[in-house]
């Protein structure tokens, strides 16, 4: 069973203002192309995924996973995202 996604108020606002489908957020969280820790908050994980429907641009989702759910903190397209070797 997949853990439920819980979007913070901030994440809901970013999804709405940027017109990002929640399905893209869910795909990125559940099947990221790669992940890395948030540089100044290691408890937060950044999950990245190319979105073919949006020209292959990289969606970045910052989240915290617990035993019971995955809390989405923010969502944005990241022009500078590059997978580290």
Beta strands, then each sheet from edge to edge (+ up, - down):
strand 1: 4-7
strand 2: 34-38
strand 3: 41-51
strand 4: 57-65
strand 5: 69-77
sheet 1: 1+ 5+ 4- 3+ 2-
end
